[in-house]
């Protein structure tokens, strides 16, 4: 089980993050928050925490100035459901709860580790073994390099 959050409005629009069972993730303006949106001036530094349980996910406001809203109702703590819409500051999140642990499942992207010999990458005389991943052939793959 996984709880996926798609950012549909606000400075981080288009972003995606997720929480697994038994994980906690803080949302806020602080740079070391699990999901940091420093550009959202209506978001508190320590705004809210998302908690994953064995079979549920919860959001808990941690004293934010402007509040945490789920489906347009201000909340202190609430269990999240698939399709909920969360507003924190000017950031709007859409909740998806999936049985699979692939956060991109709803987009039709499926990744799997194949039982093949791992790819070897050599860097500074050290060999690093990496598993091979398969990507659907209809998916375009963009690879970019940066010169340092």
N, C-alpha and C positions, 0 to 999 in steps of 0.2 A: 504494500500500500504506500502511496506517495501523495502529498498535497502540493499541487503546482499552482504558482501565482503568476499570472500574466499581467504586466503593467499596461493598462489601456489608456491612461491619461497621466499627465504630469511630466516633470523634467526627464524621467527615465522611461518614457513611453517606448514600448517595443521590447522591454526587458522581460526576463523570465527568471524565476528562482523557485526552489522547492524545498520542502521539509520532509524528512523521513520519520517514521515512528521513533520515539525516544530521542528526538533531536529538539533543540530550541534555537530560534533565530530571532534576533532583535532587529527591529526596524527603527531607524532614526537618522538624524543628520550627522552624527559622529562618524568619523572616517573608519573606525574599527567596528561599526555595527555590522551584523551579518548581511543586511541589505541597507546600504547607506545611500541617502539621497540628499547630499549636501546642498544642492541647488533649490530644494523645496523649502522656502522660508517659512511655510506654515506648519512644517513638520518639527516636532520637538527633537532635541538631541537624543533623548531616550524616549521614544514614542510608545512602542508596544512590543510585545513578544508573542511569537507564534510557537506553540508547543505541540509536539507530536506525541500521542499516546499509543498504546497497542492497537486500538481500532478507531481512535478519534483524533481530531486536530482542533485546537483551541486558539483563539486570539485573546490576549489580555492587555488592556491599556495600562501603562505604568506611569500614570500621573501626567500625561501630555496636556498641554495648554488648550489645544483646539479639539481634542477628543478623537476617538476611534469610532468609526461608523460602519456597521454591517447592514446592508440593504436599507440604507438611509436612517437607521436607528442608532443612536449613540449607545455604546456598550462599554461595560467594564471588563467582562469576561463572557465569552460565548463559544459554543461548539460550532465549528464551521461545517457547512454542507456544500456539496457540489453545486456550482452555479452562483454562490454568494458573491456579492460585490462589496469590497472593502474600500473605504475612503480614509486615508490618513494624510492630513495636510491637503495639498493639491494633487496627491498621488492616488490614482484609482487602480485597484487590483481586482482581477477576476479569479475566482477559486475553482480549481478542478481537482477532484479527488479520484485517483486512478488506482486500480488493483495492481497494475503492472508498475515496476519501478523505473520505467523509461519515461522521463518527463516530457519527451517529444512524441509520445505515442499518438496523441490526438491529431498531430500534424501529419501522420502517416510515415514518420521516419522510424525505422527499425534498425537497430544496431545489434550485432552479435559477434562474440569472439569465436572464431573458427578454430577447430582442432587441427591446426597446421603448425609447421615449424615457425617459431617467432622470427620476426624481422630483426636483423641486427643493425644497429646504428653505431658507428665508431665516432668518438669525440675525444680529442686529446689523449689518444692512445688507450682509451678505455672503451670496451665494448659493452653496449647497453642492449639488452634483449627486450623487445617490445612485442606484444601480441598483435596479430593481424586482425583488423576489423573489416566487416563487410558492410557496404552501404548500398541501398537499392540503386540499380543502374539508371533509373530515371531521375535520380537526384543529381543536380549539378554540384560539383565540388570546386570550391575556390581555394586555391593555395596561394599565399603571398609570402614573400621573403623580405626581410629587412636587413640592409647592410649595416654592420656595426663598425 
